[in-house]
Amino acid sequence: MRNPLPLLRFIVPAVLAATILFPAPAAAGVRTVDATDKMRAAEARLLKDINRIRVRNGRKPLRLDKPTRAVARARSVDMAAKRYFAHVEPDGDEADRILDRRDIDASEVTENIGHTVGLTLREGSTRMANWWYHSPPHRVQMLARDVNYVGIGVARRGSRFTYTAIFTRSRDKTEPRVVIDQATWRPDDDGTRLTVDWHGVDPKLATGTAGIKRYEVERFTLPGGWGDVDDDPQKSKLSLPTPGTGDELLRIRAVDKAGNVGAWTYAHVDIPEHLPRQV
């Protein structure tokens, strides 16, 4: 009976054609890579499959980190261009050194690599996570509890595709957001009072979620435009006197404890021209 070849190398490499995705020109010591649409789709599928396996094994999903993805792409391209397959590049570089040189914060860095020959990009990317899962050292890294981000990069040379996944534990880089729960007005003795309720969402990471620190609230007025509302930045409810008629426009954003600032969320309230009479 024929012995199976090792995982991730089960197809004997054929003579490789000259087609390859090379790094784009960049500053000295920094490599950047432009991926094709199909390669980006393959990277997304692989991330989805890694997270599917993590959840199935009681782990929380990882989030994509774009700067780390750029390094993973460069690693795959380097292996394809120089025709080697290893965690250490011929010049001695490794993923953690490249991340450090690019000022990408990471306290834990591990890397899984793999390649296919004779499989389509869709076939290979769909199977890669399962191959890593059934290889004990790769599985340990893929299911680690102390990582929260991942960058995945794919490169091609002829019929050979090289895959790199770099797992990191980094500070929270994910922007928080604000959800408006209610924005209403009610008449009072001085005209009307505007009330807005909201809550913040800091997307959960596998580990190291920063949490909401404060909110910034601005109100639009004429002719001044946007201006800060003098209120407690910890509160998630605001009540303001407002003129009897017209539109009121507020915007709110969250800032988390890692310093990430979310996008503005807008609250628009249309106050009718004819208000009910106070009795």
Backbone bond lengths (Angstrom), bond angles and torsions (degrees), N, CA, C in turn:
res aa  C-N    CA-C-N  psi(-1)  N-CA   C-N-CA  omega(-1)  CA-C   N-CA-C  phi
1 M - - - 1.468 - - 1.534 109.23 -
2 R 1.302 115.74 138.99 1.456 120.12 -177.58 1.523 110.70 -74.26
3 N 1.331 117.90 134.20 1.456 121.88 179.04 1.515 110.22 -74.62
4 P 1.360 116.70 134.90 1.472 118.07 177.27 1.507 110.47 -68.09
5 L 1.306 116.29 146.81 1.461 120.95 176.80 1.516 109.65 -79.23
6 P 1.321 118.59 159.87 1.471 121.21 -177.31 1.522 111.98 -59.39
7 L 1.320 115.32 150.09 1.461 120.82 175.06 1.517 110.07 -55.12
8 L 1.329 114.99 143.96 1.459 124.78 178.13 1.537 112.06 75.52
9 R 1.342 118.48 -6.80 1.459 120.48 178.77 1.528 109.70 -136.07
10 F 1.334 115.03 32.91 1.458 118.77 -171.94 1.509 112.85 -79.29
11 I 1.322 118.39 -9.74 1.461 121.38 176.45 1.516 108.40 -109.18
12 V 1.311 116.47 124.17 1.462 119.61 -178.93 1.514 109.24 -66.50
13 P 1.340 118.81 126.94 1.467 119.98 179.92 1.520 111.90 -59.32
14 A 1.297 114.91 133.71 1.464 120.74 176.51 1.521 108.48 -91.49
15 V 1.334 116.66 177.90 1.460 120.21 173.74 1.525 107.41 -64.71
16 L 1.316 116.78 125.36 1.453 120.62 -172.00 1.516 111.24 -89.80
17 A 1.325 114.82 139.19 1.466 120.47 176.29 1.526 108.93 -76.29
18 A 1.308 116.22 175.12 1.465 120.69 -173.80 1.526 113.03 -89.05
19 T 1.359 117.92 -3.01 1.451 119.93 -178.10 1.519 110.12 -71.19
20 I 1.331 116.81 126.26 1.460 119.90 -177.94 1.510 109.80 -155.27
21 L 1.306 115.62 147.66 1.459 121.22 173.37 1.520 107.78 -88.07
22 F 1.334 116.74 111.24 1.462 120.96 -177.01 1.525 110.45 -96.48
23 P 1.333 117.09 157.77 1.461 119.78 173.60 1.526 111.11 -60.91
24 A 1.319 114.81 144.14 1.464 119.62 174.91 1.527 109.03 -78.38
25 P 1.333 119.03 157.17 1.461 120.77 179.19 1.523 110.79 -58.44
26 A 1.324 116.54 141.44 1.464 121.03 -179.74 1.513 108.47 -154.52
27 A 1.322 114.81 177.22 1.462 119.93 178.37 1.522 109.77 -62.95
28 A 1.312 116.09 156.85 1.455 120.93 -177.75 1.515 110.50 -57.39
29 G 1.337 116.42 133.47 1.455 121.90 177.01 1.510 114.44 83.23
30 V 1.345 118.76 -1.86 1.450 122.33 179.91 1.525 108.71 -126.04
31 R 1.335 115.39 122.67 1.456 119.69 179.40 1.518 109.75 -105.50
32 T 1.332 117.50 135.04 1.450 121.24 175.13 1.518 108.09 -123.06
33 V 1.324 115.52 152.86 1.457 120.54 -174.64 1.515 109.11 -135.24
34 D 1.323 116.65 132.79 1.455 122.06 173.12 1.519 108.09 -100.76
35 A 1.347 116.94 118.70 1.457 121.47 -179.47 1.524 109.74 -90.67
36 T 1.323 116.42 150.79 1.457 120.83 174.15 1.528 109.01 -76.01
37 D 1.343 115.27 167.14 1.467 119.53 178.42 1.529 110.74 -59.76
38 K 1.330 117.21 -40.37 1.461 120.26 -179.24 1.519 111.45 -66.96
39 M 1.322 116.52 -36.42 1.463 119.21 177.82 1.519 111.20 -69.29
40 R 1.334 116.61 -39.81 1.468 119.21 176.41 1.523 110.63 -62.01
41 A 1.337 116.63 -39.75 1.463 120.10 178.21 1.525 110.55 -65.04
42 A 1.343 116.84 -39.02 1.468 120.47 178.15 1.525 110.91 -64.91
43 E 1.322 117.00 -40.93 1.465 120.43 177.38 1.527 110.93 -61.67
44 A 1.336 116.40 -41.21 1.464 120.56 179.57 1.525 110.94 -65.95
45 R 1.332 117.01 -40.10 1.470 119.93 178.07 1.525 110.89 -63.20
46 L 1.325 115.97 -42.18 1.457 120.02 -178.61 1.530 110.42 -65.10
47 L 1.327 117.75 -41.40 1.459 120.79 176.45 1.529 110.38 -60.93
48 K 1.315 116.48 -44.24 1.469 120.66 179.26 1.522 110.88 -60.87
49 D 1.339 116.98 -42.00 1.464 120.54 -178.91 1.527 111.38 -69.65
50 I 1.334 117.16 -38.52 1.471 120.21 176.59 1.524 109.77 -60.17
51 N 1.322 116.90 -45.62 1.455 120.15 -179.26 1.520 112.04 -68.78
52 R 1.318 116.80 -34.26 1.473 119.69 176.02 1.530 110.07 -60.69
53 I 1.326 116.29 -43.97 1.465 120.51 179.61 1.524 110.46 -68.00
54 R 1.330 117.89 -39.83 1.461 120.59 178.38 1.533 110.85 -60.93
55 V 1.315 116.99 -47.72 1.469 120.23 -179.37 1.527 110.42 -63.04
56 R 1.313 116.87 -40.50 1.465 121.20 178.97 1.527 111.60 -61.47
57 N 1.321 116.32 -26.87 1.460 121.54 179.99 1.529 113.19 -102.59
58 G 1.322 116.57 19.81 1.453 120.92 174.90 1.521 114.74 78.02
59 R 1.328 117.52 18.82 1.464 121.45 177.88 1.527 109.34 -104.67
60 K 1.323 115.28 157.12 1.451 119.76 176.27 1.528 109.55 -85.15
61 P 1.338 117.46 148.91 1.470 119.95 -178.41 1.520 112.34 -67.73
62 L 1.325 115.14 155.35 1.458 122.82 177.74 1.520 109.46 -94.73
63 R 1.321 115.78 154.61 1.458 120.88 176.37 1.526 109.44 -105.04
64 L 1.316 114.57 147.54 1.461 120.35 176.57 1.511 110.16 -70.69
65 D 1.339 116.28 133.66 1.457 121.93 171.32 1.526 107.85 -113.73
66 K 1.324 116.81 115.46 1.459 120.59 -172.99 1.525 113.67 -64.77
67 P 1.356 119.82 -42.74 1.470 117.72 176.63 1.528 112.87 -60.72
68 T 1.336 117.01 -37.89 1.462 120.02 177.51 1.531 110.64 -69.15
69 R 1.317 116.67 -34.31 1.469 119.79 175.55 1.521 110.76 -61.24
70 A 1.320 117.14 -39.09 1.467 119.92 178.43 1.520 110.91 -61.65
71 V 1.328 117.05 -38.13 1.465 120.53 178.14 1.521 109.99 -68.79
72 A 1.329 117.39 -41.20 1.464 120.79 179.27 1.525 110.85 -61.98
73 R 1.317 116.75 -40.35 1.465 119.80 177.20 1.527 110.68 -63.43
74 A 1.332 115.60 -43.99 1.466 119.23 179.59 1.521 111.40 -62.73
75 R 1.337 117.05 -37.34 1.463 120.74 177.96 1.532 110.33 -63.60
76 S 1.333 117.29 -45.81 1.466 120.32 179.54 1.522 111.32 -63.43
77 V 1.319 116.77 -41.54 1.462 121.21 178.91 1.524 110.80 -63.41
78 D 1.314 116.58 -41.75 1.466 120.10 -179.33 1.528 110.63 -62.22
79 M 1.339 116.92 -42.36 1.466 119.65 178.65 1.522 111.09 -64.84
80 A 1.338 115.83 -41.65 1.461 118.91 -179.98 1.526 111.28 -66.91
81 A 1.318 116.71 -43.40 1.462 120.41 -176.04 1.526 111.95 -67.40
82 K 1.346 116.23 -38.72 1.460 120.20 -174.91 1.533 112.75 -98.78
83 R 1.336 115.74 1.61 1.469 121.83 174.70 1.530 112.59 57.70
84 Y 1.315 115.21 51.43 1.464 119.78 172.19 1.528 107.61 -134.22
85 F 1.330 116.12 170.60 1.466 121.17 179.70 1.525 107.04 -144.58
86 A 1.328 116.82 95.72 1.460 120.75 -175.23 1.523 109.83 -164.52
87 H 1.333 115.86 159.45 1.458 120.57 177.43 1.525 111.93 -76.64
88 V 1.319 116.87 -22.31 1.457 121.33 178.35 1.516 109.36 -105.02
89 E 1.327 117.58 125.09 1.453 121.68 -179.43 1.538 110.18 -73.40
90 P 1.321 117.72 159.75 1.471 119.84 -179.41 1.524 114.19 -54.33
91 D 1.340 117.19 -29.27 1.467 119.85 179.06 1.530 112.21 -87.30
92 G 1.349 117.22 4.78 1.453 121.56 178.05 1.507 115.26 92.57
93 D 1.326 117.58 -2.35 1.455 121.11 -179.81 1.523 111.08 -71.79
94 E 1.340 115.77 149.82 1.454 123.08 174.27 1.521 108.66 -135.07
95 A 1.342 115.94 167.98 1.460 120.47 -175.00 1.522 112.28 -57.29
96 D 1.347 117.65 -43.24 1.456 118.92 -176.33 1.527 111.86 -65.60
97 R 1.322 117.20 -34.78 1.465 120.17 178.25 1.521 111.13 -68.26
98 I 1.330 115.84 -39.29 1.463 119.39 179.88 1.526 109.90 -66.46
99 L 1.335 117.23 -42.80 1.464 120.52 177.07 1.530 110.72 -59.38
100 D 1.311 116.00 -44.24 1.462 120.13 -179.36 1.525 111.52 -63.84
101 R 1.332 116.32 -40.36 1.456 120.24 -179.63 1.526 111.30 -66.01
102 R 1.304 117.05 -29.09 1.464 120.92 178.29 1.529 112.70 -90.76
103 D 1.329 116.33 7.64 1.470 121.60 179.76 1.522 112.12 59.94
104 I 1.335 116.56 37.76 1.462 121.82 175.51 1.524 107.72 -94.34
105 D 1.326 115.24 112.68 1.457 120.88 -175.88 1.527 110.98 -65.77
106 A 1.318 117.43 126.08 1.461 122.31 176.72 1.514 108.94 -161.55
107 S 1.341 116.16 124.22 1.460 119.97 178.83 1.529 111.32 -91.84
108 E 1.314 118.17 -20.53 1.466 122.91 176.79 1.530 107.24 -130.95
109 V 1.318 117.64 131.85 1.468 121.39 178.52 1.523 108.57 -136.27
110 T 1.340 116.46 121.62 1.456 121.40 172.17 1.520 107.95 -133.09
111 E 1.311 116.63 161.16 1.460 120.53 -173.10 1.525 110.92 -142.18
112 N 1.329 115.70 134.10 1.462 122.51 168.73 1.519 108.61 -111.62
113 I 1.318 117.57 136.12 1.462 120.97 175.78 1.525 108.72 -128.22
114 G 1.293 115.75 156.37 1.461 121.69 177.48 1.510 110.36 -162.69
115 H 1.333 116.94 161.67 1.458 119.34 175.67 1.524 109.83 -146.68
116 T 1.298 115.28 156.85 1.464 121.57 175.91 1.521 108.60 -129.49
117 V 1.304 115.46 151.47 1.457 122.40 171.44 1.519 106.83 -134.31
118 G 1.323 116.85 126.83 1.445 120.70 178.41 1.511 114.51 93.28
119 L 1.315 118.15 -4.15 1.457 121.70 175.32 1.522 109.07 -104.90
120 T 1.326 115.47 149.38 1.455 118.54 174.11 1.514 109.37 -70.29
121 L 1.315 115.64 165.62 1.452 120.41 178.56 1.525 110.81 -60.86
122 R 1.321 117.34 -41.34 1.469 120.50 178.78 1.521 110.88 -65.13
123 E 1.313 117.82 -44.25 1.466 120.50 -179.77 1.526 111.02 -62.64
124 G 1.320 116.13 -47.81 1.458 120.09 -176.19 1.514 112.98 -65.96
125 S 1.341 116.94 -44.20 1.461 119.51 -178.12 1.516 111.31 -67.56
126 T 1.341 116.93 -31.44 1.458 120.73 178.58 1.530 111.17 -69.59
127 R 1.335 116.90 -33.76 1.458 120.84 -176.78 1.522 114.19 -90.64
128 M 1.330 117.99 -19.04 1.460 120.14 -170.61 1.520 112.90 -59.87
129 A 1.337 118.14 -44.00 1.463 120.05 -179.22 1.523 110.88 -61.72
130 N 1.331 117.29 -38.90 1.462 119.86 178.81 1.524 111.30 -68.18
131 W 1.327 117.70 -36.59 1.461 120.18 177.09 1.526 110.30 -63.85
132 W 1.320 115.92 -43.95 1.466 118.85 177.41 1.522 110.70 -62.92
133 Y 1.321 116.95 -38.82 1.463 120.62 -177.60 1.531 111.21 -64.15
134 H 1.315 117.22 -34.60 1.462 120.85 -178.64 1.527 112.98 -89.43
135 S 1.319 117.70 6.04 1.460 122.77 172.87 1.529 107.12 -108.84
136 P 1.349 118.58 111.01 1.470 120.64 -171.31 1.523 115.88 -48.30
137 P 1.355 120.68 -48.82 1.478 117.81 -178.49 1.526 112.91 -66.93
138 H 1.332 117.08 -34.78 1.470 119.70 178.11 1.532 110.05 -70.50
139 R 1.329 116.95 -36.95 1.470 120.70 -179.83 1.525 110.88 -63.35
140 V 1.331 117.07 -41.44 1.467 120.50 179.59 1.519 110.66 -56.97
141 Q 1.316 116.92 -43.25 1.465 120.44 -178.24 1.523 111.60 -72.56
142 M 1.328 116.48 -37.56 1.454 119.99 -178.19 1.529 111.87 -70.18
143 L 1.336 117.26 -28.76 1.463 121.25 -177.74 1.524 112.99 -103.35
144 A 1.321 117.83 10.70 1.466 120.68 -177.66 1.527 110.73 -58.04
145 R 1.335 115.29 139.62 1.466 120.57 179.38 1.524 112.51 -83.52
146 D 1.328 117.26 -19.76 1.463 120.11 -172.40 1.520 113.03 -96.46
147 V 1.344 118.98 18.03 1.464 122.11 174.51 1.521 108.71 -116.31
148 N 1.323 116.15 154.69 1.464 119.73 -178.84 1.526 113.81 -135.29
149 Y 1.340 117.47 -14.86 1.463 120.29 178.92 1.522 110.01 -129.36
150 V 1.334 115.12 160.43 1.463 120.55 177.02 1.522 108.31 -147.68
151 G 1.325 115.54 147.78 1.462 122.11 171.15 1.511 108.28 -124.85
152 I 1.320 117.36 132.85 1.463 122.12 -175.90 1.523 109.15 -123.91
153 G 1.326 116.63 132.84 1.455 121.14 180.00 1.515 112.11 -136.43
154 V 1.323 115.92 141.82 1.463 122.75 -178.65 1.525 108.89 -124.59
155 A 1.332 116.22 140.35 1.464 121.40 174.28 1.521 108.82 -135.15
156 R 1.325 115.69 157.43 1.461 121.11 -176.83 1.520 110.69 -129.39
157 R 1.325 114.83 140.10 1.456 121.24 166.84 1.525 106.64 -138.25
158 G 1.332 116.44 109.30 1.449 120.26 -176.55 1.519 110.40 61.55
159 S 1.335 117.60 -125.25 1.458 122.04 -178.99 1.520 111.96 -94.45
160 R 1.312 117.21 8.41 1.464 121.73 -177.60 1.527 109.82 -105.61
161 F 1.332 115.59 129.39 1.454 122.26 176.12 1.528 108.64 -114.58
162 T 1.315 116.04 133.43 1.458 122.54 178.62 1.523 108.92 -111.83
163 Y 1.326 116.00 133.10 1.459 123.35 -176.45 1.524 110.00 -118.80
164 T 1.321 116.07 135.74 1.457 121.59 175.58 1.526 108.86 -131.85
165 A 1.333 116.01 131.83 1.467 122.25 173.05 1.519 107.95 -124.54
166 I 1.321 116.32 120.71 1.464 121.87 179.16 1.525 107.89 -108.85
167 F 1.317 115.92 117.81 1.459 122.75 -179.47 1.528 108.89 -98.89
168 T 1.333 116.75 135.29 1.468 120.10 -178.47 1.524 111.16 -138.14
169 R 1.305 114.36 154.69 1.466 120.91 163.91 1.519 105.92 -107.52
170 S 1.321 115.69 118.02 1.455 121.26 -175.84 1.519 109.46 -132.65
171 R 1.323 114.97 164.38 1.460 118.24 172.79 1.521 108.27 -61.70
172 D 1.304 115.91 157.15 1.458 121.90 179.21 1.529 109.57 -59.42
173 K 1.346 116.41 119.82 1.467 121.74 179.22 1.535 111.56 -112.34
174 T 1.327 116.55 6.04 1.458 121.27 -171.75 1.523 110.74 -93.97
175 E 1.310 117.04 127.42 1.465 121.36 -176.08 1.528 111.26 -69.91
176 P 1.324 116.89 133.98 1.469 119.75 173.79 1.523 110.28 -75.27
177 R 1.323 115.65 168.33 1.462 119.06 178.01 1.521 109.74 -140.94
178 V 1.316 114.88 165.00 1.462 122.09 -179.76 1.524 108.95 -115.86
179 V 1.320 115.65 137.03 1.466 122.04 174.74 1.529 107.82 -115.48
180 I 1.335 116.92 124.00 1.461 121.27 177.80 1.525 108.34 -79.45
181 D 1.335 116.23 120.82 1.465 120.10 178.66 1.525 111.58 -87.27
182 Q 1.320 115.97 -36.04 1.465 119.41 -177.49 1.514 109.55 -162.61
183 A 1.323 116.29 138.32 1.460 122.27 174.44 1.523 107.25 -137.97
184 T 1.338 117.29 109.56 1.458 121.59 -173.32 1.522 110.50 -137.43
185 W 1.329 115.99 168.55 1.446 122.37 172.84 1.518 108.00 -131.46
186 R 1.324 115.84 158.30 1.457 121.40 173.73 1.525 108.67 -147.70
187 P 1.317 116.50 145.59 1.460 119.03 177.91 1.525 111.53 -68.73
188 D 1.336 116.68 148.06 1.465 121.10 169.19 1.526 108.06 -144.50
189 D 1.299 116.85 -173.60 1.472 119.96 -174.22 1.517 112.88 -62.85
190 D 1.319 117.98 -26.88 1.467 121.70 -176.43 1.525 113.06 -99.61
191 G 1.294 117.87 8.71 1.466 120.88 -178.01 1.511 110.13 130.42
192 T 1.327 117.11 -102.19 1.461 120.96 176.87 1.521 109.33 -141.62
193 R 1.320 114.65 163.19 1.463 120.83 176.83 1.524 108.27 -127.70
194 L 1.319 114.04 129.62 1.462 121.87 -179.13 1.522 109.03 -94.84
195 T 1.331 117.21 132.01 1.462 122.36 179.01 1.523 109.08 -128.05
196 V 1.323 115.42 128.74 1.466 121.23 178.72 1.528 108.47 -128.45
197 D 1.341 115.64 129.14 1.463 122.48 174.86 1.526 108.37 -115.28
198 W 1.328 116.73 141.27 1.460 119.81 178.85 1.524 109.76 -150.52
199 H 1.299 116.13 171.53 1.465 120.66 171.24 1.523 108.85 -143.12
200 G 1.308 115.20 153.29 1.458 120.80 -179.86 1.513 111.94 -98.74
201 V 1.320 115.20 149.45 1.464 122.25 177.50 1.524 108.13 -127.67
202 D 1.321 116.30 117.42 1.462 120.86 173.03 1.520 106.33 -105.99
203 P 1.350 118.05 105.84 1.466 120.41 -172.41 1.526 112.03 -51.05
204 K 1.334 114.94 134.29 1.456 121.15 -175.66 1.527 111.08 -71.73
205 L 1.316 114.97 134.02 1.451 122.12 172.49 1.522 108.61 -101.13
206 A 1.331 115.95 165.43 1.458 119.39 176.04 1.520 110.59 -59.02
207 T 1.321 116.57 -33.01 1.458 123.12 174.57 1.519 108.16 -160.32
208 G 1.321 116.96 152.19 1.462 120.31 173.99 1.514 116.02 82.41
209 T 1.348 119.26 24.42 1.459 120.35 176.05 1.529 109.50 -64.56
210 A 1.328 117.57 130.05 1.466 121.10 -172.50 1.519 112.80 -72.72
211 G 1.332 117.97 -44.72 1.456 122.16 -175.28 1.525 111.65 91.53
212 I 1.328 115.96 154.34 1.466 121.96 -178.22 1.526 110.51 -71.22
213 K 1.329 116.07 133.97 1.466 121.26 177.27 1.523 111.54 -100.92
214 R 1.340 116.75 -46.27 1.466 119.39 -176.15 1.526 109.56 -161.11
215 Y 1.343 114.04 171.89 1.457 121.43 176.84 1.523 109.57 -122.63
216 E 1.320 115.01 147.85 1.463 120.82 172.59 1.526 107.79 -114.42
217 V 1.329 115.99 129.86 1.463 121.58 -176.60 1.527 108.63 -123.74
218 E 1.326 116.19 130.63 1.460 121.25 176.78 1.530 109.44 -129.17
219 R 1.324 114.15 151.20 1.468 121.71 -178.47 1.520 108.39 -124.27
220 F 1.323 115.46 139.19 1.465 119.87 -179.65 1.519 109.73 -94.50
221 T 1.335 116.13 126.40 1.455 121.80 176.93 1.526 109.18 -134.06
222 L 1.321 114.93 157.27 1.466 120.92 174.53 1.516 108.48 -106.17
223 P 1.320 118.45 137.03 1.472 127.24 3.00 1.524 113.53 -93.96
224 G 1.310 117.58 7.77 1.459 119.92 -170.37 1.518 115.71 -75.21
225 G 1.346 118.46 -23.58 1.462 120.82 -176.23 1.518 111.23 81.91
226 W 1.319 117.02 -148.96 1.456 121.60 -176.97 1.522 110.82 -75.88
227 G 1.344 115.30 134.16 1.457 120.82 176.98 1.512 111.07 -144.30
228 D 1.327 116.58 151.30 1.463 121.14 -179.35 1.521 110.80 -63.01
229 V 1.323 114.58 145.35 1.457 121.31 172.13 1.517 107.46 -97.76
230 D 1.316 116.52 124.34 1.465 120.88 -177.77 1.518 108.82 -75.99
231 D 1.334 115.50 97.39 1.457 119.46 -176.98 1.518 108.81 -154.40
232 D 1.325 116.28 166.79 1.458 122.64 -179.52 1.529 109.75 -65.78
233 P 1.359 118.54 119.19 1.466 120.42 -177.31 1.535 113.78 -68.27
234 Q 1.340 117.26 -11.98 1.455 120.00 178.91 1.527 112.22 -86.76
235 K 1.317 117.10 -17.92 1.460 120.62 -175.15 1.524 111.38 -76.34
236 S 1.319 115.74 154.53 1.461 121.39 175.94 1.528 110.52 -122.65
237 K 1.336 115.19 28.83 1.458 121.38 175.45 1.515 108.14 -147.72
238 L 1.327 116.32 140.72 1.458 121.75 -176.16 1.516 109.05 -136.96
239 S 1.340 117.03 134.70 1.451 121.94 176.48 1.522 108.23 -130.99
240 L 1.358 116.77 121.55 1.457 122.13 -173.53 1.522 110.73 -132.01
241 P 1.331 117.32 141.91 1.468 118.61 169.02 1.528 109.13 -70.28
242 T 1.313 115.88 146.64 1.455 119.91 -177.69 1.524 108.77 -145.97
243 P 1.327 118.95 154.27 1.458 120.86 179.23 1.523 111.82 -57.30
244 G 1.317 114.85 161.71 1.457 119.89 -173.31 1.508 115.73 -63.54
245 T 1.333 118.54 -28.93 1.459 120.51 -177.58 1.523 109.94 -137.77
246 G 1.323 115.20 169.38 1.455 120.73 175.93 1.519 112.62 103.66
247 D 1.327 115.51 -178.20 1.459 121.47 -179.11 1.521 110.51 -94.34
248 E 1.298 115.33 148.37 1.464 121.93 171.69 1.524 107.84 -120.69
249 L 1.316 115.85 133.51 1.463 121.12 -179.24 1.525 109.04 -129.67
250 L 1.314 115.30 121.26 1.460 122.89 176.18 1.525 108.85 -121.08
251 R 1.332 116.18 154.36 1.448 119.76 170.46 1.525 109.12 -136.42
252 I 1.331 114.42 143.43 1.464 121.18 -173.38 1.525 108.45 -134.59
253 R 1.321 117.26 139.93 1.448 120.75 172.76 1.521 110.00 -140.16
254 A 1.320 114.98 157.18 1.457 121.53 -177.87 1.518 110.41 -105.81
255 V 1.316 115.06 149.55 1.466 122.88 173.09 1.524 107.03 -123.80
256 D 1.337 117.57 127.78 1.461 118.13 -179.32 1.526 111.34 -92.98
257 K 1.317 116.20 176.64 1.470 121.36 -173.81 1.527 112.52 -72.80
258 A 1.339 116.94 -11.40 1.460 120.12 175.30 1.523 111.60 -92.38
259 G 1.344 117.07 -1.64 1.455 121.18 178.83 1.514 114.74 93.23
260 N 1.330 118.34 3.84 1.463 120.71 177.06 1.522 109.83 -73.41
261 V 1.324 116.34 131.68 1.463 122.41 -178.51 1.523 108.42 -108.50
262 G 1.321 116.50 123.54 1.451 121.16 -178.54 1.514 113.15 -79.41
263 A 1.318 115.98 171.75 1.465 121.66 176.91 1.526 109.76 -74.48
264 W 1.329 115.36 156.96 1.457 120.29 177.30 1.528 110.38 -68.74
265 T 1.317 115.73 139.55 1.458 122.71 169.91 1.524 106.96 -114.25
266 Y 1.339 116.92 132.10 1.460 121.13 -171.58 1.526 111.28 -103.28
267 A 1.327 114.70 141.17 1.464 122.09 174.53 1.522 107.87 -121.45
268 H 1.321 116.28 118.81 1.461 121.89 -177.77 1.522 108.68 -116.90
269 V 1.321 116.01 126.52 1.460 121.33 179.28 1.525 108.22 -124.79
270 D 1.330 116.22 125.84 1.465 122.38 179.00 1.526 107.70 -99.56
271 I 1.327 117.04 113.34 1.463 121.83 -178.62 1.528 108.20 -94.72
272 P 1.322 118.04 122.93 1.472 120.59 -175.61 1.523 112.59 -61.84
273 E 1.337 114.62 154.89 1.459 119.26 178.77 1.524 111.66 -71.30
274 H 1.333 117.39 -34.13 1.456 121.57 -177.80 1.518 108.83 -108.08
275 L 1.326 116.37 103.27 1.447 121.61 -176.64 1.507 110.65 -88.49
276 P 1.327 118.12 149.90 1.470 119.13 175.13 1.528 110.65 -64.88
277 R 1.307 116.19 142.58 1.468 121.22 -177.35 1.541 110.31 -72.67
278 Q 1.311 117.10 136.03 1.448 121.87 176.04 1.539 108.62 -74.81
279 V 1.287 117.92 134.55 1.464 122.67 179.50 1.526 109.44 -114.40
